[in-house]
Amino acid sequence: MKLSDAIADFINQMLEQQDMVELQRSRLASQFGCAPSQINYVIETRFSPERGFSVESRRGGGGYIRIMRASMTAPQLLMHAVNAVGDSIDQASAQAFVENLYQAGVVGRQGGRILLAMLGDKAMAAAPQPLRPRLRAGLLKAALVALASGGEAPIDE
């Protein structure tokens, strides 16, 4: 097992026992025998908003990292994702958003696959490479807003 996986598993186990965990970067690094930057890497890649987490961090001697699993209704989770997407997003991050929504039961398998196909580079082949992250963000936000609204608008509108 990779060190990153071990650190992520440790934090996930703590989150299963409580809604919020507060960690000290240096203590966790000492516990796992790694540099504090390794802890930062794990938190940035495994506990990001697109994966359904809220992270607060304060640096310094008494600094901490507070990680909370976002427990929200489906529309709240969708709007949280819309706000977290930003102005541009790469394909891997978009995939993480969709996978998180699938795991949370907000989108089904077919809907998730459609979103992934829509956000992939094959679907965006006509757009120049530098524009794809902005286009992907716009498409993802539009799809999430449509899902959050409950699909109340007629399909022919």
C-alpha positions as CSV (number, residue, x, y, z in Angstrom):
1,M,0.0,0.0,0.0
2,K,1.3,3.4,-0.9
3,L,2.0,6.0,1.8
4,S,-0.7,8.3,0.3
5,D,-3.2,5.5,0.5
6,A,-2.3,4.8,4.1
7,I,-2.7,8.4,5.1
8,A,-6.0,8.8,3.2
9,D,-7.3,5.5,4.8
10,F,-6.4,6.8,8.3
11,I,-8.2,10.1,7.8
12,N,-11.2,8.3,6.3
13,Q,-11.4,6.0,9.3
14,M,-11.5,9.0,11.5
15,L,-14.2,10.6,9.4
16,E,-16.3,7.4,9.8
17,Q,-16.3,7.9,13.6
18,Q,-17.0,11.6,13.6
19,D,-18.4,14.3,11.3
20,M,-15.3,16.5,11.4
21,V,-11.6,15.8,12.1
22,E,-9.0,18.3,13.1
23,L,-5.4,17.3,12.4
24,Q,-2.0,18.8,12.9
25,R,0.0,18.5,9.8
26,S,3.4,18.0,11.6
27,R,2.0,15.4,14.0
28,L,0.5,13.4,11.2
29,A,3.7,13.6,9.2
30,S,5.7,12.3,12.2
31,Q,3.2,9.5,12.7
32,F,3.6,8.4,9.1
33,G,7.3,9.2,8.9
34,C,6.9,11.6,6.0
35,A,7.3,15.3,5.2
36,P,4.3,17.6,5.9
37,S,4.1,18.3,2.2
38,Q,3.0,14.7,1.7
39,I,0.1,15.3,4.1
40,N,-0.8,18.4,2.0
41,Y,-0.7,16.3,-1.2
42,V,-3.1,13.7,0.3
43,I,-5.5,16.3,1.5
44,E,-5.5,18.3,-1.8
45,T,-6.0,15.2,-3.9
46,R,-8.2,13.0,-1.7
47,F,-10.3,15.4,0.4
48,S,-11.1,18.1,-2.1
49,P,-14.5,19.8,-2.7
50,E,-15.0,17.8,-5.9
51,R,-14.8,14.7,-3.7
52,G,-17.4,16.0,-1.3
53,F,-15.2,17.4,1.5
54,S,-14.7,20.8,3.0
55,V,-11.2,21.6,4.2
56,E,-10.1,24.5,6.4
57,S,-6.4,25.0,7.1
58,R,-4.4,27.3,9.4
59,R,-0.7,27.3,9.2
60,G,1.8,28.0,11.9
61,G,2.7,26.6,15.3
62,G,-0.9,26.0,16.5
63,G,-2.0,25.4,13.0
64,Y,-4.5,22.7,12.0
65,I,-6.3,21.1,9.2
66,R,-10.1,20.6,9.6
67,I,-11.8,18.2,7.3
68,M,-15.5,17.7,7.1
69,R,-17.5,15.4,4.9
70,A,-20.1,17.5,3.2
71,S,-23.5,16.1,4.3
72,M,-26.0,17.8,2.1
73,T,-29.2,17.1,0.2
74,A,-28.9,16.3,-3.5
75,P,-29.7,19.8,-4.6
76,Q,-27.3,21.3,-2.0
77,L,-24.5,18.9,-3.1
78,L,-25.1,19.8,-6.8
79,M,-24.9,23.6,-6.0
80,H,-21.8,23.0,-3.8
81,A,-20.3,21.3,-6.9
82,V,-21.3,24.2,-9.2
83,N,-19.6,26.7,-6.8
84,A,-16.5,24.5,-6.5
85,V,-16.0,24.0,-10.3
86,G,-14.6,27.5,-11.0
87,D,-14.0,29.0,-14.4
88,S,-12.0,26.0,-15.8
89,I,-11.6,22.4,-14.9
90,D,-9.4,19.6,-16.3
91,Q,-10.9,16.3,-17.3
92,A,-9.6,14.4,-14.2
93,S,-11.2,16.8,-11.8
94,A,-14.5,16.8,-13.8
95,Q,-14.4,13.0,-13.5
96,A,-13.9,13.2,-9.8
97,F,-16.9,15.5,-9.4
98,V,-19.1,13.1,-11.4
99,E,-17.8,10.1,-9.5
100,N,-18.6,11.8,-6.2
101,L,-22.1,12.6,-7.3
102,Y,-22.6,9.0,-8.4
103,Q,-21.2,7.7,-5.0
104,A,-23.6,10.1,-3.2
105,G,-26.5,8.7,-5.3
106,V,-27.2,12.1,-6.9
107,V,-26.7,10.8,-10.4
108,G,-27.2,7.2,-11.7
109,R,-24.8,5.1,-13.6
110,Q,-26.3,6.1,-17.0
111,G,-26.4,9.8,-16.1
112,G,-22.8,9.7,-14.8
113,R,-21.6,8.0,-18.0
114,I,-23.4,10.6,-20.1
115,L,-21.8,13.4,-18.1
116,L,-18.3,11.8,-18.4
117,A,-18.8,11.4,-22.2
118,M,-20.0,15.0,-22.5
119,L,-17.0,16.3,-20.6
120,G,-14.3,14.2,-22.2
121,D,-11.7,15.3,-24.8
122,K,-13.4,13.2,-27.5
123,A,-16.6,15.2,-27.2
124,M,-14.5,18.4,-27.2
125,A,-12.3,17.5,-30.2
126,A,-13.6,20.4,-32.2
127,A,-12.6,22.9,-29.5
128,P,-8.9,24.0,-29.4
129,Q,-7.1,22.4,-26.5
130,P,-6.5,25.6,-24.5
131,L,-10.2,26.4,-24.5
132,R,-11.4,22.9,-23.3
133,P,-11.0,23.5,-19.5
134,R,-13.3,26.6,-19.7
135,L,-15.7,24.8,-22.0
136,R,-15.7,21.8,-19.7
137,A,-16.4,24.0,-16.7
138,G,-19.3,25.7,-18.4
139,L,-20.9,22.4,-19.5
140,L,-20.5,20.8,-16.1
141,K,-22.0,23.8,-14.3
142,A,-24.9,23.9,-16.8
143,A,-25.6,20.2,-16.3
144,L,-25.4,20.4,-12.5
145,V,-27.7,23.4,-12.4
146,A,-30.2,21.5,-14.6
147,L,-30.0,18.5,-12.2
148,A,-30.4,20.7,-9.1
149,S,-33.5,22.3,-10.6
150,G,-35.1,18.8,-10.7
151,G,-35.5,18.9,-14.4
152,E,-38.7,20.9,-14.1
153,A,-38.2,22.7,-17.4
154,P,-39.9,21.0,-20.4
155,I,-37.4,19.2,-22.6
156,D,-38.5,21.1,-25.7
157,E,-37.9,24.5,-24.1
